[in-house]
């Protein structure tokens, strides 16, 4: 049994929220997906970790680092769509 942690950010009503999740994984059991044990969501990273039950400073540092790394990999794709919903009638 081992714990897995994930963290990411998301804009909600123009505010950046941190999402921290803690999973338990059983590698000895093949085909069993990780089980979500706890999660936290807050505009403050430390509070999101506290809600999720993550207290280890090393884990929090790694999670914050992974959030920052993923932010650099994000792409903005500009779409210009011209949609015309008018129908021709006979």
N, C-alpha and C positions, 0 to 999 in steps of 0.2 A: 504494500500500500504506500502511495506517495501523494503529496499535495502538488497541485499545479495551480499557478496563478496567472491571470490575464488582466490587462488594464488597457483602457482606451478612452478617448474623449469623444464627445458628441455635442453639437450645438442644439440647445433646446430653448426656444423663445429668445434667440440671440444671446444666450449665456452658455459658456463652456462648462459642461459637466464631465466629471471623471467617473468612470465605471470601473470598479475593481471586483473581480470574481475569484473565488477559491473553489477548486474542484478536488475531489479525491479520485485517484486512479488506481486500479488494481491490475498491474501489468501481468500478474500471474494468471489472471482469468482472461482468456482470449475472447475477443468479441464483445467485451463489456465496456461500454463507453464511460468516460469520466462522469462522475456524479457531482452536480452543483451543490456545494455545501453552504456557501454564503456569498452574498454580494453586497456592495455598497455603491451608492450614487450620491454625489455631492459636488458643489462648485469648488470645494476645497479638497485637494488630493488627500491630505492627512485625515480629514474627516471621512472621506470615502473609504480609506483603508481601515479606519477604526470601526466603521459600520460593518465592513466585510470581515472583521476579525483578524486583520493582518497587522501584526505588531513588530515583526522582525525588521530592524532597520536595513539590513542587507537586501531583503526581498523587496521592501518599499523602494529602495534605490534602484534596483534592477527594473522594477515595474515602471518607475518614472522615466528611466533611460529608454525603455522600450517604447513608451509613448512618444518621446522626443524623436527617436529614430524613425518611427512610423509616420510621423508628421512630415519628415523630409521626403518620404517616398510617395506622398500623396500627389495625385495629378489633378489639375483642373482642366476639364475638357469643355470648351465653349461650344454650345450647340445653337445654331441659328435655324429655327424651324419656321417654315411658312406654311401654316395649315389653313386651308380654305374649306369650311364646312358647308358651303352653299351647294345645293343640288340643282341640277337642271330639271325643270319640269316641262312636260309636253302640254 
